[in-house]
Amino acid sequence: MLARALVLVLVISAVGASPAAAGTGAISGRVTDGAGNGRLCQVNVWGSSSVVASANSNMDGTYTVGGLDDGTYRVSVATGGSACSGFADEFYRDQPDGSTATPVVVSGGGTTSGIDITLGNGTTGAIRGRVTNTSGTPLNGCVVDAINTSTGEIVFSQTTLALAPDGTYVITPLAPAPYKVRFRACSDGGVFYGGEFHADRADGASADIVTVTAGSTTAGIHGTLAPSTPGGISGFVTDGAGNGLSCQVNFWDELSTFTGSVYSAVADGAYLKDDLPAGNYRVEVVAGLGCAGSFSEWYQD
């Protein structure tokens, strides 16, 4: 609404007219990814050279941009938000910029509907599922990773709370390929839950393959996490003379995922990270305040 107000001020100052009532027309449609999942994005309606109105799409991707005068417009999706990340901005229909966008006409103060925009134009796919505990209660704030089976690298991650409060997640956009899915350890309601791989596997080596195809969603990839007691890593950070240093100590898991950090104590350089799920880690000491004159390094040296 702020962008629209600024546009109206500029027009009024240019023509010297009195403020006019907002139009009653609207444009509506749905924003989806290539697999048909609704996306939460900003939808912009353009006049001749600038945005005149905008609105955010809903959880299911539907949107309505109102307050429009009769006229011809162009519609675009701005993909800068986290729920639209990984896509390029796009104009209706499937155009990279406004010069080739399909015009959308609003007339008679009515709603022009069916202005749907598909991000990625069907070239990508998705993985969908839920994360729950062993009693079936949804877990929120848990991270799900899609892992490239060739490189072992995390391609895309999603947090359950980011999309739905029922433990549902959708990882998209994903290039058509085989993946492994990891459900990271997490805490919810004061309970710590251990992680796992799909389907109910302890590690990536034994994880089931999840195949993603263009224009479709591979659904039913659920994670069921059990309560677990976290473990810890402790040690000392010292200089060459054995003096304790107060440094930032980072912890990285076997997939090179950052899992947190602590600071070693000023007195003797002791540190303890006591909330780690079972697994293998690399420990990094970062030079900085308290470590002045030292170099960042990994255990061991």
PATOR-70226 format. One record per residue: residue in one letter; x, y, z of N, C-alpha, C in turn. Coordinates in steps of 0.001 Angstrom, whole numbers, padded with zeros to 6 digits, always signed. Layout:
<nodes>
AXYZXYZXYZ...
</nodes>
This chain:
<nodes>
M+000808-001195+000000+000000+000000+000000+000847+001253+000000L+002045+001219+000600+002926+002379+000612+003356+002740-000794A+003751+001707-001603+004177+001973-002969+003055+002621-003753R+001828+002193-003562+000697+002734-004279+000458+004183-003884A+000563+004483-002577+000346+005852-002115+001351+006794-002726L+002610+006376-002833+003639+007214-003422+003344+007504-004881V+002863+006509-005594+002532+006702-007001+001429+007726-007153L+000388+007644-006294-000717+008588-006375-000256+010015-006109V+000654+010183-005149+001171+011513-004850+001904+012086-006044L+002716+011274-006706+003462+011750-007861+002528+012156-008992V+001491+011393-009222+000546+011729-010293-000194+013014-009980I-000622+013158-008725-001371+014350-008343-000529+015593-008490S+000738+015528-008059+001597+016696-008130+001905+017066-009568A+001884+016050-010459+002192+016316-011847+001053+017001-012565V-000201+016657-012236-001334+017201-012968-002086+018255-012170G-001771+018353-010864-002412+019374-010053-003867+019088-009766A-004245+017809-009741-005639+017465-009548-005929+017161-008090S-007205+017087-007746-007608+016698-006402-007538+015191-006261P-007352+014675-005041-007291+013227-004858-008566+012555-005359A-008373+011408-006043-009513+010670-006579-009742+009415-005754A-010986+008953-005756-011307+007730-005032-010639+006537-005697A-010255+005554-004867-009619+004360-005413-010595+003610-006298G-010074+002955-007339-010911+002162-008224-011472+000944-007515T-012472+000342-008130-013112-000825-007528-012754-002116-008247G-011902-002027-009279-011510-003218-010018-010454-004021-009290A-010232-005254-009751-009255-006140-009109-008738-007158-010111I-007603-007749-009767-007014-008854-010520-006753-009972-009535S-007132-011194-009894-006935-012324-008987-006367-013516-009746G-005787-014440-009008-005208-015637-009607-004507-016467-008559R-003542-017236-008989-002813-018129-008079-001353-018200-008510V-000461-018209-007517+000978-018347-007756+001407-019736-007294T+002002-020503-008191+002436-021858-007865+003857-022095-008356D+004471-023167-007855+005757-023584-008392+005506-024594-009508G+006571-025133-010054+006432-026048-011172+005738-027336-010813A+005639-027646-009508+004966-028867-009067+003528-028611-008648G+003051-027373-008818+001667-027051-008491+001421-026647-007062N+002479-026468-006252+002320-026047-004868+002134-024536-004798G+001175-024084-003988+000993-022655-003796+002204-022021-003154R+002515-020794-003588+003690-020094-003052+003278-018751-002468L+003887-018401-001332+003663-017122-000674+004606-016086-001274C+004090-015246-002154+004926-014289-002873+004241-012928-002939Q+005002-011921-003275+004433-010597-003517+004035-010490-004981V+002778-010112-005233+002265-009932-006587+002124-008441-006854N+002740-007960-007905+002712-006551-008271+001886-006325-009521V+001108-005255-009517+000363-004839-010695+000984-003544-011208W+001363-003553-012489+002074-002433-013098+001162-001623-014009G+001319-000295-013933+000708+000589-014909+001631+000715-016103S+001733+001909-016643+002572+002102-017831+004051+001952-017547S+004491+002333-016324+005932+002278-016066+006288+001959-014618S+005303+001789-013750+005612+001543-012346+004511+000719-011691V+004810+000208-010486+003849-000591-009732+002778+000336-009153V+001508-000004-009402+000403+000818-008894-000318+000158-007728A-000150-001148-007565-000773-001862-006447-000091-003211-006275S-000178-003758-005083+000441-005056-004825-000264-005749-003678A-000065-007055-003578-000620-007859-002481+000208-009125-002353N+000136-009751-001207+000817-011027-001002-000146-012176-001256S+000339-013218-001899-000486-014409-002095-000656-015136-000774N-001700-015955-000688-002002-016706+000525-001229-018026+000563M-001458-018813+001624-000759-020072+001797-000919-020993+000588D-002120-020970-000027-002380-021840-001173-002011-021188-002503G-001392-019993-002436-000956-019300-003641-001968-018343-004229T-003225-018346-003738-004231-017445-004298-003952-016000-003887Y-004334-015075-004748-004128-013661-004461-005242-012840-005105T-005457-011652-004575-006328-010646-005180-005697-009282-004946V-005483-008541-006011-004976-007176-005913-006128-006259-006290G-006618-005475-005341-007776-004626-005556-007437-003158-005674G-008493-002333-005686-008321-000888-005759-007857-000392-007105L-008209-001105-008186-007709-000755-009513-008760-000015-010334D-008328+001007-011044-009174+001672-012024-009291+000803-013267D-010296+001066-014093-010370+000382-015376-009128+000722-016195G-008574-000275-016848-007376-000031-017649-006649-001319-017962T-005471-001166-018569-004640-002318-018958-003401-002355-018081Y-003112-003524-017544-002024-003676-016596-001127-004847-016985R+000021-004930-016301+000895-006089-016352+001057-006603-014928V+001156-007914-014774+001226-008530-013446+002544-009286-013308S+003209-009089-012181+004473-009788-011947+004512-010358-010547V+005415-011320-010347+005667-011893-009027+007093-011550-008631A+007244-010928-007460+008566-010625-006916+008973-011769-006009T+010099-012388-006291+010479-013634-005615+011538-013450-004544G+011672-012260-003973+012721-012036-002983+012443-012649-001626G+011165-012918-001293+010829-013469+000011+011302-014903+000178S+011426-015355+001449+011962-016689+001709+011100-017793+001100A+009762-017581+001051+008886-018613+000504+008925-018670-001013C+009597-017678-001625+009735-017654-003092+011190-017799-003509S+012075-018052-002560+013496-018120-002879+013782-019262-003847G+014779-019056-004682+015164-020070-005652+014531-019868-007011F+013569-018926-007118+012927-018627-008389+013349-017245-008872A+013199-017009-010164+013429-015685-010734+012104-014928-010785D+012176-013581-010691+010981-012774-010877+010361-013086-012233E+009049-013025-012291+008376-013448-013517+007118-012616-013758F+006846-012297-015029+005630-011606-015426+004650-012599-016039Y+003379-012273-015973+002328-013042-016622+002402-012786-018127R+002391-013818-019006+002483-015224-018727+003871-015730-019056D+004562-016240-018045+005864-016900-018213+006867-016026-018956Q+006918-014749-018584+007831-013823-019247+008830-013249-018251P+010083-013035-018680+011105-012542-017758+011012-011050-017452D+010328-010273-018296+010213-008843-018050+008903-008307-018614G+008621-007046-018269+007347-006455-018641+007156-006198-020118S+008258-006085-020877+008135-005750-022298+007413-006833-023088T+007464-008074-022607+006809-009178-023315+005649-009772-022515A+005278-009118-021420+004196-009632-020576+002861-009572-021302T+001974-010505-020987+000621-010492-021537-000204-009438-020804P-000824-008480-021523-001627-007442-020864-002841-008032-020155V-003205-007440-019034-004380-007846-018274-005322-006646-018201V-006550-006811-018677-007507-005709-018755-008504-005789-017608V-008696-004657-016928-009723-004515-015899-010780-003558-016430S-012045-003952-016391-013107-003101-016921-014358-003190-016070G-015151-002123-016103-016426-002099-015391-016305-002226-013897G-015117-001942-013350-014922-002045-011905-014976-003462-011382G-014857-004462-012278-014946-005851-011870-013598-006484-011611T-013622-007797-011343-012406-008565-011071-012037-009397-012284T-010812-009234-012755-010279-010083-013819-009578-011251-013147S-010149-012436-013269-009646-013604-012544-008864-014534-013464G-008278-015549-012857-007545-016552-013633-006174-016114-014090I-005630-015074-013486-004286-014608-013861-003279-015383-013017D-003067-016625-013415-002207-017541-012672-000770-017466-013181I+000165-017534-012254+001592-017488-012608+002273-018719-012029T+002923-019476-012903+003659-020673-012492+005150-020370-012513L+005773-020333-011349+007198-020049-011254+007987-021259-011729G+008979-021025-012545+009787-022121-013070+009159-022814-014252N+007861-022505-014547+007176-022995-015751+007268-024508-015910G+007101-025243-014791+007025-026694-014886+008343-027421-015059T+009457-026707-014885+010754-027347-015101+011329-027946-013827T+010694-027661-012679+011202-028165-011403+010150-029030-010722G+010566-029715-009665+009658-030538-008892+009767-030228-007421A+009166-031074-006594+009140-030805-005163+009062-032105-004372I+009392-031989-003081+009232-033073-002118+008355-032545-000990R+007357-033327-000629+006414-032897+000412+006237-034010+001459G+006007-033592+002710+005731-034555+003764+005425-033853+005069R+005474-034606+006161+005237-034057+007490+006328-034548+008431V+006554-033762+009486+007476-034164+010545+006678-034244+011836T+006666-035426+012451+005933-035634+013695+006806-036399+014684N+006347-036460+015933+007022-037334+016886+006391-038726+016812T+006837-039631+017620+006373-041014+017527+004915-041172+017948S+004339-040136+018562+002921-040166+018922+002045-039530+017853G+002672-039040+016782+001921-038416+015704+001694-036932+015863T+002259-036334+016900+002112-034895+017120+003040-034124+016186P+002521-033126+015459+003376-032360+014541+004512-031661+015285L+005679-031636+014669+006831-030924+015219+007102-029695+014369N+007226-028556+015026+007490-027310+014324+008902-026827+014603G+009453-026121+013621+010806-025609+013751+011873-026623+013429C+011491-027748+012809+012455-028776+012435+012866-028592+010976V+014139-028761+010696+014672-028531+009355+014747-029842+008585V+014308-029791+007320+014359-030941+006426+015279-030592+005258D+016215-031485+004951+017194-031239+003886+016972-032179+002713A+017096-031641+001499+017172-032464+000292+018639-032538-000103I+019177-033745-000217+020610-033942-000408+020873-034560-001775N+021777-033945-002527+022170-034468-003827+022878-035811-003646T+022382-036850-004316+022958-038180-004109+024335-038342-004740S+024667-037473-005697+025973-037570-006366+027072-036884-005574T+026777-035675-005057+027800-034888-004363+027712-034988-002848G+026549-035421-002329+026362-035459-000887+026085-034102-000283E+025901-033073-001114+025670-031714-000628+024179-031438-000453I+023869-030573+000513+022490-030156+000729+022104-029171-000370V+021079-029505-001123+020631-028660-002228+019642-027612-001741F+018745-028004-000867+017696-027092-000403+017228-027566+000960S+016868-026612+001830+016363-026937+003161+015060-026182+003405Q+014216-026753+004228+012973-026098+004600+012688-026375+006059T+012115-025372+006748+011743-025515+008148+010242-025730+008240T+009797-026699+009025+008378-027040+009069+007504-025855+009440L+007911-025051+010399+007089-023939+010858+006926-022876+009783A+007859-022838+008818+007819-021791+007794+006605-021916+006889L+006047-023105+006734+004944-023284+005794+003619-023634+006468A+003619-024448+007501+002357-024865+008097+002577-025305+009534P+001572-025082+010396+001706-025456+011801+001443-026932+012073D+001145-027725+011050+000835-029133+011266+002013-030044+010949G+003219-029463+010897+004415-030247+010623+004683-030490+009163T+003878-029889+008290+004059-030075+006850+005242-029267+006334Y+005966-029818+005390+007037-029097+004714+006917-029356+003211V+007418-028422+002426+007534-028591+000973+008902-028064+000578I+009732-028904-000029+011043-028468-000514+010937-028261-002019T+011088-027033-002454+010990-026684-003864+011611-025313-004064P+012180-024983-005212+012258-025800-006430+013438-026774-006396L+013196-027969-006913+014236-028981-007025+014348-029428-008480A+015577-029496-008963+015792-030016-010306+015448-031505-010322P+014881-031999-011426+014578-033430-011511+015841-034262-011289A+015825-035105-010261+017011-035880-009892+016666-036772-008706P+017540-037730-008375+017364-038509-007147+017955-037761-005953Y+017258-037827-004816+017703-037144-003612+017607-038092-002418K+018308-037710-001343+018089-038303-000033+017570-037188+000867V+016666-037533+001765+016030-036535+002619+016456-036767+004068R+016944-035683+004686+017352-035759+006090+016435-034890+006947F+015987-035452+008051+015228-034715+009050+016178-034431+010207R+016540-033179+010367+017526-032841+011402+016936-032964+012803A+017816-033224+013767+017414-033210+015165+016900-031822+015517C+015906-031758+016392+015338-030459+016743+014679-030535+018111S+014309-029370+018623+013601-029280+019902+012240-028644+019676D+011219-029184+020333+009873-028621+020257+009166-028899+021570G+008588-027860+022151+007895-028029+023420+008806-028451+024556G+010078-028069+024486+011026-028414+025537+011562-029825+025460V+011233-030547+024380+011708-031921+024202+012688-031962+023035F+013800-032658+023225+014800-032809+022174+014517-034098+021402Y+014516-033990+020071+014254-035147+019213+015462-035423+018322G+015832-036682+018231+016947-037059+017375+016552-037046+015912G+017517-036843+015035+017243-036785+013614+017257-038160+012959E+016883-038175+011679+016909-039403+010900+016898-039067+009415F+017132-040087+008608+017001-039965+007167+015751-040740+006725H+015233-040402+005550+014110-041148+004984+014622-042501+004483A+013905-043606+004717+012716-043689+005552+013103-044428+006826D+013108-043679+007938+013495-044220+009249+014898-044826+009237R+015826-044141+008557+017208-044621+008486+018102-043793+009408A+019116-044450+009937+020000-043778+010895+021027-042884+010225D+021366-043156+008960+022407-042374+008296+022121-042273+006799G+022909-041405+006150+022714-041181+004729+023057-042367+003868A+023983-043204+004313+024396-044354+003509+023248-045336+003299S+022370-045460+004295+021269-046414+004192+019937-045759+003824A+019952-044445+003601+018709-043719+003318+018091-044149+001993D+016758-044139+001942+016047-044435+000705+016203-043290-000286I+016167-043605-001570+016239-042593-002617+014851-042016-002864V+014790-040687-002993+013548-039992-003325+013732-039355-004697T+012932-039776-005649+013077-039296-007019+012128-038141-007282V+012676-037043-007805+011877-035864-008159+011803-035753-009671T+010589-035552-010191+010387-035361-011628+009820-033976-011892A+010060-033458-013083+009623-032107-013451+008108-032000-013407G+007630-030898-012810+006211-030607-012803+005384-031419-011843S+006004-032124-010908+005230-032939-009974+005836-032882-008581T+005023-033292-007600+005456-033335-006208+005566-034777-005741T+006724-035139-005209+006903-036453-004598+006443-036330-003154A+005247-036861-002869+004624-036664-001563+004814-037889-000668G+004420-037732+000589+004479-038835+001540+005856-039113+002104I+006770-038143+001998+008121-038325+002537+008121-037773+003962H+007684-038607+004898+007470-038182+006274+008660-038532+007168G+008836-037720+008199+009830-038002+009229+009148-038210+010569T+009513-039268+011265+008970-039545+012596+010135-039563+013573L+010213-038529+014405+011366-038357+015281+011052-038795+016707A+011998-039482+017300+011841-039982+018664+012591-039092+019652P+012068-038947+020872+012810-038200+021900+014202-038788+022083S+015154-037911+022305+016551-038352+022405+017288-037482+023411T+018359-038012+023947+019224-037240+024844+020429-036750+024058P+020623-035445+023966+021757-034942+023189+023085-035259+023851G+024126-035262+023032+025476-035460+023540+026248-034150+023511G+027554-034230+023737+028339-033008+023791+029782-033213+023372I+030448-032101+023102+031878-032067+022784+032504-030992+023655S+033618-031313+024275+034296-030342+025130+035787-030359+024855G+036465-029317+025291+037904-029225+025106+038433-027901+025607F+039657-027572+025202+040295-026321+025590+040869-025640+024359V+040842-024327+024384+041497-023530+023344+042637-022771+024014T+043865-023035+023568+045035-022403+024172+045977-021897+023089D+046886-021015+023503+047935-020582+022587+049119-021539+022699G+050205-021229+022002+051362-022110+021984+052033-022273+023328A+051766-021311+024247+052371-021386+025573+051449-022045+026593G+050281-022514+026121+049356-023175+027030+048397-022249+027738N+048391-020960+027365+047481-020020+027992+046088-020141+027372G+045055-020118+028221+043691-020214+027732+043286-019002+026906L+042503-019235+025837+042006-018174+024970+040480-018227+024916S+039869-017056+024898+038419-016982+024758+038092-016784+023285C+037658-017853+022615+037423-017838+021174+036059-018422+020842Q+035586-018119+019659+034362-018744+019163+034708-020123+018617V+033956-021128+019068+034174-022504+018631+032921-022956+017868N+033102-023299+016594+031991-023710+015733+031968-025227+015555F+030769-025756+015323+030599-027197+015160+029867-027475+013850W+030440-028377+013045+029898-028714+011728+029682-030220+011651D+028509-030626+011142+028244-032060+011079+028852-032677+009828E+028569-033963+009601+029212-034692+008510+028767-034242+007122L+027673-033469+007057+027229-032906+005785+027631-031445+005645S+028584-031030+006486+029094-029648+006490+028007-028641+006830T+027047-029061+007662+026011-028162+008144+026447-027553+009468F+026364-026223+009562+026703-025541+010798+025654-025874+011847T+026083-026377+013001+025147-026815+014040+025216-025973+015309G+025977-024896+015308+026009-024007+016455+027419-023670+016893S+027506-022800+017883+028814-022375+018380+028730-022029+019856V+029890-022026+020515+030024-021586+021901+031310-020773+021984Y+031527-020127+023131+032778-019405+023368+033550-020100+024481S+034827-020239+024278+035669-020818+025327+035853-019809+026455A+036114-020324+027653+036192-019479+028840+037469-018634+028855V+037347-017436+029388+038504-016530+029467+039589-017109+030364A+039187-017729+031465+040160-018172+032468+041115-019238+031948D+040574-020292+031310+041442-021404+030920+041203-021903+029492G+040291-021274+028756+040022-021678+027379+039094-022858+027251A+038437-023287+028332+037548-024445+028276+036266-024126+027502Y+035756-025116+026770+034471-024955+026082+033679-026249+026183L+032348-026120+026067+031465-027274+026080+030250-026971+025210K+029977-027847+024257+028754-027800+023450+027969-029061+023796D+026847-028891+024545+026200-030063+025143+024810-030363+024586D+024508-029881+023369+023171-030135+022812+023253-030686+021388L+024209-031584+021156+024418-032131+019828+023809-033521+019703P+023101-033788+018607+022624-035156+018376+023789-036072+018060A+023583-037365+018207+024646-038319+017922+025116-038173+016484G+026424-038256+016271+026974-038123+014929+028428-037742+014952N+028984-037478+013785+030377-037075+013644+030439-035584+013327Y+031396-034904+013942+031491-033453+013801+032926-033021+013538R+033031-031827+012934+034307-031128+012836+034212-029877+013695V+035314-029557+014364+035338-028429+015293+036275-027363+014750E+035770-026128+014705+036530-024999+014162+036663-023908+015222V+037851-023372+015375+038076-022229+016249+038291-021003+015372V+037500-019950+015640+037519-018748+014810+038304-017653+015509A+039316-017150+014841+040106-016048+015400+039249-014793+015450G+039433-013988+016498+038651-012763+016644+038882-012195+018020L+037852-011551+018582+037976-010989+019916+038343-012097+020906G+039330-011836+021714+039804-012834+022663+040822-013774+022057C+040868-013776+020725+041815-014622+020000+042729-013768+019132A+042844-012511+019471+043640-011600+018657+045055-012134+018487G+045550-012085+017258+046886-012568+016961+046927-014036+016609S+045783-014722+016749+045721-016139+016405+045094-016318+015032F+045200-017516+014511+044603-017851+013230+043455-018831+013436S+042427-018725+012589+041364-019715+012640+041927-021082+012260E+041474-022127+012928+041947-023458+012580+040921-024506+013007W+041105-025717+012455+040218-026835+012742+040945-027807+013672Y+040173-028566+014424+040729-029662+015214+041038-030805+014233Q+042205-031366+014253+043410-031059+015011+044370-030264+014141D+044647-029053+014592+045608-028143+013968+045383-028029+012471
</nodes>
